Amino acid sequence: MVTKGKATMTDKERVEALLRRERPDRVPMWPMAAGFPMVYTKTSIADAYNKPDVSLAAQRKTAQDFGWLFTPLIAYAAFGGWEFGGEIKWPSGEFAQAPTVLKHAVETPEDVMNLKVPDVRTAGIVPLVVKFCALASKEQLDNKPFSMVLFMEGTFNTAANIVGIDNFGKWLLKEPEAAHRLLRLTADFQIELAKYYKNTLGTDGAVLFGGEPSSSNQVISPKQFEEFALPYLKETHQKILAMGYKTFLMHICGEQNLNLPYWAQVPMGDPGLVSFGHEVDLETAVKYFPNDIIVGNLEPAIIQTRTPDEVYEAARAVIMKGKKLAAGFIFAPGCELPPMAPVENVMAMTRALNDFGWYD
């Protein structure tokens, strides 16, 4: 049944209502889009990460054209590899859709013992993020709920990127001291980065964004999550929220069902925004985060490979389930929107939202 309604709020007001623990008139949509706006505006995907003004303009236009929240963001899942002294490769060509680590700064446990926390002011992509957020913070738009989205990956994922996930996975078993040392450095880096963001950009209207694909159960066991991921995630979130930040948006990426009892111990804000992939059912997610806003979780592969009608129907199912969540819901892809997704498929998500996203 199509349940169209009449808008009484802007997208900005919808998110503000959710943060006050009130129900908006309609479900908002967080696009989780980095590369897609660049393809849509016929700009290089690399520009999403290394040209802040171009990236901001592309994201603004795409959000406006598709009726999404404008949540301007520079972020990439390989964070840590470049920032701790390695080398990255910008995306180029048909199949490269995000920056990747070309050379890791750390290769052996001995390297880790000599590693130090880098200067956050000059570390990797941080200067580009700061420049981007400074530009974004100047804009006050009806579809822009936050002054800026500050990028900070999860501690475990960042550590894995410094050495490479294959090596890091081996260290969890054979070199736990080196793994903990790397995680300690990563946590210290995250805390210093949050301080730098605060001192440079402020915390007013800011949301902190990060993801954790490397800690999924496709990579590590729940026992390993409890030992290696949980303590550092709890510590960094607690200390960063104590600085005056109000909200984390944490993308709990991939198959994380067995980790959810541990994730529930990580503070996200009051409320936080907790994003899930399609592997975690929304009704399961809310059991562990009953006081937080749930974000998700249309499978990206459907957006990339199916027909517009199939995308519309899949989006409808997610929206209808999400509307039942008592603490609030934001519709989104279950991970990054595929950069090469057909425009007709992406527009089908907006149509489904406008048809089914209204509250009674």
C-alpha positions as CSV (number, residue, x, y, z in Angstrom):
1,M,0.0,0.0,0.0
2,V,1.4,3.4,-1.0
3,T,1.2,5.9,1.9
4,K,2.0,9.3,0.5
5,G,2.0,12.2,2.9
6,K,2.4,16.0,2.9
7,A,5.7,17.4,4.0
8,T,5.6,19.5,7.2
9,M,9.3,19.3,7.8
10,T,12.6,19.9,6.0
11,D,15.1,17.1,6.0
12,K,17.2,19.1,8.5
13,E,14.2,19.3,10.8
14,R,13.5,15.6,10.4
15,V,16.9,14.7,11.8
16,E,16.7,17.3,14.5
17,A,13.4,15.8,15.6
18,L,15.0,12.3,15.7
19,L,17.9,13.7,17.8
20,R,15.3,15.0,20.3
21,R,13.7,11.6,20.3
22,E,10.6,12.8,18.4
23,R,9.0,11.3,15.3
24,P,9.4,13.3,12.1
25,D,6.8,13.5,9.4
26,R,8.8,11.2,7.1
27,V,11.8,9.0,7.2
28,P,15.0,10.9,6.0
29,M,17.6,9.3,3.8
30,W,21.4,9.3,4.4
31,P,23.0,8.5,1.1
32,M,26.3,6.9,2.2
33,A,27.6,8.2,-1.1
34,A,31.2,9.1,-1.9
35,G,32.0,8.1,-5.4
36,F,28.5,8.2,-6.8
37,P,28.1,12.0,-6.7
38,M,31.3,12.3,-8.7
39,V,30.2,9.8,-11.4
40,Y,26.7,11.5,-11.5
41,T,28.3,15.0,-11.9
42,K,30.9,13.6,-14.4
43,T,33.8,14.2,-12.1
44,S,36.7,11.9,-11.2
45,I,36.1,9.6,-8.3
46,A,39.5,10.6,-7.0
47,D,38.2,14.1,-6.6
48,A,35.8,12.9,-3.9
49,Y,38.9,12.5,-1.7
50,N,41.5,14.9,-2.8
51,K,39.7,18.0,-4.1
52,P,37.5,19.3,-1.3
53,D,35.7,22.1,-3.2
54,V,34.9,19.8,-6.1
55,S,33.7,17.0,-3.8
56,L,31.5,19.3,-1.8
57,A,29.8,20.8,-4.9
58,A,29.2,17.3,-6.3
59,Q,27.7,16.0,-3.1
60,R,25.5,19.1,-2.7
61,K,24.0,18.8,-6.2
62,T,23.5,15.0,-5.9
63,A,21.7,15.4,-2.6
64,Q,19.5,18.1,-4.0
65,D,18.7,16.2,-7.2
66,F,17.8,13.0,-5.5
67,G,16.0,14.4,-2.4
68,W,18.6,13.1,0.2
69,L,20.1,14.5,3.4
70,F,23.1,16.6,2.5
71,T,25.8,15.1,4.8
72,P,29.0,16.2,3.1
73,L,31.8,13.8,3.9
74,I,35.3,12.8,2.9
75,A,36.0,9.3,4.2
76,Y,37.6,6.1,3.0
77,A,37.8,2.6,4.5
78,A,41.6,2.3,4.1
79,F,42.1,5.1,6.7
80,G,45.3,4.5,8.7
81,G,47.5,3.1,6.0
82,W,48.5,6.5,4.7
83,E,48.1,8.4,7.9
84,F,50.7,6.3,9.7
85,G,53.3,6.6,7.0
86,G,52.3,4.2,4.2
87,E,51.3,5.1,0.6
88,I,47.9,5.0,-1.0
89,K,46.7,4.9,-4.6
90,W,43.9,7.2,-5.7
91,P,41.0,5.5,-7.5
92,S,41.4,5.5,-11.3
93,G,40.0,3.4,-14.1
94,E,36.7,1.6,-14.4
95,F,37.0,-0.7,-11.4
96,A,38.8,1.4,-8.8
97,Q,36.1,3.0,-6.6
98,A,38.0,4.2,-3.5
99,P,41.6,4.9,-2.3
100,T,43.6,1.7,-1.5
101,V,46.8,1.2,0.4
102,L,49.7,0.7,-1.9
103,K,52.5,0.3,0.7
104,H,52.1,-0.4,4.4
105,A,54.2,1.5,6.8
106,V,54.4,-1.5,9.1
107,E,55.4,-5.0,8.1
108,T,56.8,-6.8,11.2
109,P,56.1,-6.8,14.9
110,E,59.4,-5.1,15.4
111,D,58.2,-2.2,13.2
112,V,55.3,-1.8,15.5
113,M,57.4,-1.5,18.5
114,N,59.3,1.4,16.9
115,L,56.1,3.1,15.5
116,K,54.9,6.4,17.0
117,V,51.6,8.3,16.8
118,P,51.9,10.6,13.8
119,D,51.2,14.4,13.9
120,V,47.5,14.5,13.4
121,R,47.8,17.9,11.7
122,T,49.6,16.5,8.7
123,A,48.7,12.8,8.8
124,G,47.5,11.5,5.4
125,I,44.0,12.6,4.5
126,V,43.4,14.7,7.6
127,P,44.4,18.1,6.1
128,L,42.0,17.4,3.2
129,V,39.2,16.5,5.7
130,V,39.8,19.7,7.7
131,K,39.7,21.8,4.6
132,F,36.5,20.1,3.4
133,C,34.8,20.4,6.7
134,A,35.7,24.1,7.0
135,L,34.0,24.7,3.7
136,A,31.0,22.5,4.6
137,S,30.5,24.2,7.9
138,K,29.8,27.6,6.3
139,E,26.6,26.2,4.6
140,Q,23.3,26.2,6.3
141,L,20.8,24.3,4.1
142,D,17.3,22.9,4.6
143,N,18.6,19.4,3.8
144,K,21.8,19.6,5.9
145,P,21.2,18.4,9.4
146,F,24.8,18.7,10.7
147,S,27.3,21.6,10.3
148,M,30.0,19.0,9.4
149,V,30.7,15.3,9.4
150,L,34.1,14.6,10.9
151,F,35.8,11.5,9.6
152,M,37.3,9.0,12.0
153,E,37.4,5.3,11.3
154,G,37.0,2.7,14.0
155,T,40.2,1.8,16.0
156,F,40.3,-1.8,14.9
157,N,39.8,-1.0,11.2
158,T,42.5,1.7,11.4
159,A,45.0,-0.6,13.0
160,A,44.3,-3.3,10.4
161,N,45.0,-0.8,7.6
162,I,48.3,0.2,9.0
163,V,49.8,-3.3,8.7
164,G,47.3,-4.9,6.3
165,I,44.4,-7.1,7.3
166,D,46.1,-10.4,6.4
167,N,49.1,-9.7,8.6
168,F,47.0,-8.2,11.4
169,G,44.7,-11.2,11.5
170,K,47.8,-13.4,11.9
171,W,49.1,-11.2,14.7
172,L,45.9,-11.6,16.7
173,L,46.8,-15.3,17.0
174,K,50.6,-15.3,16.9
175,E,51.7,-11.8,18.0
176,P,49.0,-10.5,20.3
177,E,51.5,-8.1,22.0
178,A,52.2,-6.4,18.7
179,A,48.5,-6.3,17.9
180,H,47.7,-4.6,21.2
181,R,50.6,-2.2,20.7
182,L,49.2,-1.2,17.3
183,L,45.7,-0.8,18.7
184,R,47.1,1.4,21.5
185,L,48.8,3.7,19.1
186,T,45.6,3.8,17.0
187,A,43.4,4.7,19.9
188,D,45.9,7.5,21.0
189,F,45.8,8.8,17.4
190,Q,42.0,8.8,17.3
191,I,41.8,10.8,20.6
192,E,44.4,13.3,19.4
193,L,42.6,13.6,16.1
194,A,39.3,14.4,17.9
195,K,41.1,17.1,20.0
196,Y,42.5,18.6,16.8
197,Y,39.1,18.6,15.1
198,K,37.6,20.3,18.2
199,N,40.4,22.9,18.4
200,T,40.3,23.6,14.7
201,L,36.6,23.3,13.7
202,G,34.7,23.1,17.0
203,T,32.1,20.6,18.0
204,D,28.9,22.6,17.5
205,G,26.6,20.7,15.1
206,A,29.3,18.1,14.3
207,V,28.8,14.4,14.0
208,L,31.7,11.9,14.0
209,F,31.7,9.3,11.3
210,G,33.5,6.0,11.2
211,G,33.2,2.4,10.0
212,E,34.4,-1.0,11.1
213,P,34.6,-3.6,8.3
214,S,37.7,-5.3,9.5
215,S,36.1,-6.3,12.8
216,S,33.2,-8.1,11.2
217,N,32.7,-11.9,11.8
218,Q,33.7,-12.4,8.2
219,V,37.2,-11.5,9.4
220,I,37.5,-12.2,13.2
221,S,35.7,-14.2,15.8
222,P,33.5,-12.7,18.6
223,K,36.2,-13.7,21.1
224,Q,38.8,-11.7,19.2
225,F,36.4,-8.8,18.9
226,E,35.9,-8.8,22.7
227,E,39.7,-8.9,23.3
228,F,41.1,-6.7,20.6
229,A,38.4,-4.4,19.3
230,L,36.0,-3.7,22.2
231,P,38.4,-2.1,24.8
232,Y,39.8,0.4,22.3
233,L,36.4,1.3,20.8
234,K,34.9,1.9,24.2
235,E,37.8,4.0,25.4
236,T,38.0,6.2,22.3
237,H,34.3,6.8,22.2
238,Q,34.1,7.6,25.9
239,K,36.9,10.0,25.8
240,I,35.8,11.7,22.6
241,L,32.2,12.2,23.8
242,A,33.6,13.7,27.0
243,M,35.2,16.4,24.8
244,G,31.8,17.8,24.0
245,Y,30.9,15.9,20.9
246,K,27.2,14.8,20.9
247,T,26.9,12.1,18.3
248,F,28.8,9.3,16.6
249,L,27.6,7.8,13.3
250,M,29.2,4.4,13.4
251,H,28.8,2.1,10.4
252,I,29.0,-1.4,11.9
253,C,29.9,-3.0,8.5
254,G,29.3,-6.5,7.3
255,E,28.4,-9.6,9.2
256,Q,28.4,-8.4,12.9
257,N,25.6,-10.4,14.5
258,L,27.8,-12.2,16.9
259,N,29.6,-9.0,17.9
260,L,26.4,-7.1,18.7
261,P,26.5,-7.8,22.5
262,Y,29.9,-6.2,22.6
263,W,29.0,-3.3,20.3
264,A,26.1,-2.5,22.6
265,Q,28.8,-1.5,25.2
266,V,30.3,1.2,23.0
267,P,28.8,4.6,23.6
268,M,27.5,6.3,20.5
269,G,26.0,9.6,21.9
270,D,22.6,10.5,23.3
271,P,21.3,9.4,20.9
272,G,23.8,7.9,18.6
273,L,23.4,7.0,15.0
274,V,24.2,3.3,14.3
275,S,24.4,2.1,10.8
276,F,24.2,-1.5,9.6
277,G,24.8,-3.6,6.5
278,H,22.1,-5.9,5.2
279,E,23.6,-8.8,7.1
280,V,22.1,-7.4,10.3
281,D,18.3,-7.3,10.5
282,L,16.9,-4.0,11.6
283,E,14.8,-5.6,14.3
284,T,17.9,-7.4,15.6
285,A,19.9,-4.1,15.6
286,V,17.3,-2.2,17.7
287,K,17.4,-4.9,20.4
288,Y,21.0,-4.0,21.1
289,F,20.6,-0.2,20.5
290,P,17.1,0.5,21.8
291,N,17.9,4.2,22.5
292,D,19.8,5.0,19.3
293,I,18.7,5.9,15.8
294,I,19.1,3.0,13.4
295,V,20.5,3.7,10.0
296,G,20.3,1.3,7.1
297,N,20.3,-1.0,5.4
298,L,19.4,-1.7,1.7
299,E,21.9,-4.2,0.2
300,P,24.2,-2.2,-2.2
301,A,24.5,-5.1,-4.6
302,I,20.7,-4.8,-5.3
303,I,21.2,-1.1,-6.2
304,Q,24.1,-2.0,-8.5
305,T,22.7,-5.0,-10.3
306,R,18.9,-5.3,-10.2
307,T,16.2,-3.5,-12.1
308,P,14.6,-0.2,-10.9
309,D,11.4,-2.1,-10.0
310,E,13.4,-4.6,-7.9
311,V,15.3,-1.7,-6.2
312,Y,12.0,0.0,-5.5
313,E,10.5,-3.1,-3.9
314,A,13.7,-3.8,-1.8
315,A,13.8,-0.2,-0.6
316,R,10.1,-0.4,0.3
317,A,10.7,-3.5,2.5
318,V,13.5,-1.8,4.4
319,I,11.6,1.4,4.8
320,M,8.5,-0.3,6.1
321,K,10.5,-2.3,8.6
322,G,12.5,0.8,9.7
323,K,9.4,2.8,10.4
324,K,8.5,0.4,13.2
325,L,11.6,1.2,15.1
326,A,10.6,3.2,18.2
327,A,13.8,5.2,18.7
328,G,14.0,6.4,15.1
329,F,15.2,5.4,11.7
330,I,17.1,6.8,8.8
331,F,17.0,5.0,5.5
332,A,20.3,4.3,3.8
333,P,22.2,1.8,1.8
334,G,23.8,-0.9,3.9
335,C,27.3,0.3,2.9
336,E,28.6,2.9,0.4
337,L,26.2,3.5,-2.4
338,P,27.9,1.8,-5.4
339,P,29.6,4.6,-7.4
340,M,28.6,3.0,-10.7
341,A,25.0,2.3,-9.8
342,P,22.5,3.1,-12.6
343,V,20.8,6.5,-12.0
344,E,17.4,4.9,-12.5
345,N,18.1,2.5,-9.7
346,V,19.2,5.2,-7.4
347,M,16.2,7.3,-8.2
348,A,14.0,4.2,-7.4
349,M,15.2,4.5,-3.7
350,T,13.9,8.1,-3.6
351,R,10.6,7.1,-5.1
352,A,10.1,4.3,-2.6
353,L,11.0,6.8,0.2
354,N,8.5,9.3,-1.0
355,D,5.8,6.6,-1.4
356,F,6.3,4.7,1.8
357,G,8.4,6.8,4.2
358,W,5.6,8.9,5.7
359,Y,4.5,8.3,9.3
360,D,0.8,8.2,10.1
